[in-house]
């Protein structure tokens, strides 16, 4: 793909000689035109099903947005590139059906403008693919920290939120069209506490249980935080949205854990329906907490795994945790799994959800 694109650009630009100042305007105009076309296709065909573009909609909204979600925006192995990059043959079609006809139409008017436009349309395609690939690199990759790429990477991550993908941040390379059409949305990156917590958790406990129900329904029930007080003995009150919470959602919780009352402020980092839900919280006494729910099909039901990682910033609370709190919290967490199974199965049965 890259080699074909570079050769095509070279062929188009080989027709250019002694370019005049006004002719150079063909470069920004053609790149602007390409950005406009990409924006309109992405916004209106990638996220709204049309009969003539069903294959593109299925690949983009179905495959790409199902595979990558906030909190899980990076590829795992080389095979994942198939849901990031376009098929290699598409740049050939783009060159033959768009760039080449435009070059042919413009050539009688101005050979230099024709060559610049043809080459820039192919160049725009390659730049799009490069930026999109960079936006799905692991966060520790140095490229992701480069100016421009870092900002576009954040905009693209926000676009992948389920509640935003049909409305915000459709540009991949430069957010000009999003700005002009009023679809640009920016939100600062979350504080890196979650990464620190993953590296140095003070206490980690994991419990699992089998629940009669399909993974999507079970995880949706467990991630409906307003139901937590019904099955978790530590949860007293929840102030937050109803239904399964997606990445970016926030809620407040009053708790009594390990025999101590407290308050937690939560933010959801990831929700992959039927697979994984992650949220983090900060509370009293320097408490930082990371909670992960994972689901997998097991026989005719679901294996539900709950992982709790937490730490206290103060020495006194760390000592209290080691001497007393940890064992109490572990017992409460184990009891919550039994209660979750009972309440979830009852709710799913009444809702008519099948395994």
WODA-V609922 format. One record per backbone hydrogen bond with DSSP energy under -0.5 kcal/mol. NH is the residue of the N-H (numbers start at 0). CO is the residue of the C=O. Records with the same first field share a line. If there is no record, write none. Layout:
NH->CO ; CO
//
This chain:
4->0
5->1
6->2
7->3
8->4
9->5
10->6
11->7
12->8
13->9
14->11
15->12
22->19
23->19 ; 20
24->21
25->22
26->23
27->23
28->24
29->25
30->26
31->27
32->28
33->29
34->30
35->31
36->32
37->33
38->34
39->35
40->36
41->37
42->38
43->39
44->40
45->40
52->49
53->50
56->52
57->53
58->54
59->55
60->56
61->56
62->57
63->58
64->59
65->61
66->62
67->63
68->71
71->68
74->135
79->76
80->77
81->78
82->79
83->80
84->80
89->86
90->87
91->87
92->88
93->89
94->90
95->91
96->92
97->93
98->93
99->94
101->97
102->98
103->99
104->100
105->101
106->102
107->103
108->105
109->105
113->109
114->110
115->111
116->112
117->113
118->114
119->115
120->116
121->117
122->118
123->119
124->120
125->121
126->122
127->123
128->124
129->125
130->126
131->127
132->128
133->129
134->130
135->132
136->133
140->137
143->140
144->141
145->142
148->146
149->145
151->147
152->148
153->149
154->150
155->151
156->152
157->153
158->154
159->155
160->157
163->160
164->160
166->163
167->163
168->182
175->173
176->173
178->174
179->175
180->176
181->178
182->177
183->177
193->190
194->191
195->191
196->192
197->193
198->194
199->195
202->309
204->307
206->305
208->303
210->301
212->210
213->353
217->213
218->214
219->215
220->216
221->217
222->218
223->220
224->222
226->223
227->224
229->226
230->226 ; 227
231->227
232->230
234->231
235->233 ; 253
236->253
238->251
239->237
244->222
247->267
248->245
250->265
251->238
252->263
253->236
254->261
255->233
256->259
259->256
261->254
263->252
264->281
265->250 ; 263
266->279
267->248
268->277
269->277
271->275
272->270
274->271
275->271
276->292
277->269
278->290
279->266
280->288
281->264
282->286
283->262
285->282
286->283
287->310
288->280
289->308
290->278
291->306
292->276
293->304
294->274
295->302
297->300
300->297
301->210
302->295
303->208 ; 301
304->293 ; 302
305->206
306->291 ; 304
307->204
308->289
309->202
310->287
312->285
313->284
317->313
318->314
319->315
320->316
321->317
322->318
323->319
324->319
325->320
327->323
328->324
329->325
330->326
331->327
332->328
333->329
334->330
335->331
336->332
337->333
338->334
339->335
340->336
341->337
342->338
343->339
344->340
345->341
346->342
347->343
348->344
349->345
350->346
351->347 ; 348
352->347
//
